[in-house]
Amino acid sequence: MRLEQLDRAGHILSRMSLLAGAFAIWAMVAFILVQIVGRAAGLSITGADELATYAMVGLIFLGLAHTQATGAHIRVELLTRVLPDAIRKPLSVAVYLTATVFAAGFAWQTSALAAASWSSGAMTTGLLAIQLGLVQSLIWVGAAMYAAQLLIALIRLLATGSAEIETHALVEQEF
């Protein structure tokens, strides 16, 4: 796979993550607004707070890949900026490799957890009985997209010395 194709895959993955995260935040806002309006009208909206919480879980995990691709994660580069290139690149490779393995392992374990919840028919506790596997699937899908984005960054880093996805040529090619 050429780097342009890898960048394209990373860009598409980033956009999917962005759209999923945006949908989750709008859902969370909608559930909270319904609850506020309901209270003002003297109505009790059962489960709106639970749904807002599940939407927040989706927002956090589904948005990870986009956050990684755009470099919006909080990074401590105070030390790496002053290191010589001979040390900086191997250190960056080790960091990306460790993060990729951790994220992939997290995705694997949470997918197994979600599968077990689906097969056992486990439900959430609270006023609404929602299939627990559905909520857990938000976590593993987001973690898998994040792991894939980290892997793309690692491959780029090994190939070019930079983990940043080349987006200048992709801006016009929105899917």
Buried (B, 14 or more C-beta within 10 A) or exposed (E): EEBEEBBBBBBBBBBBBBEBBBBBBEBBEBBBEBBEEBEEEEEEBEBBBBBBBBBBBBBBBBBBBBBBBBEEEEEEEEEBEEBEEEEBBEEBBEBBBEBBBBBBEBBBEBBEBBBEBBEEEBBBEBEBEBBBBBBBBBBBBBBBBBBBBBBBBBBBBBEEEEBBBBBEEBEEEEE
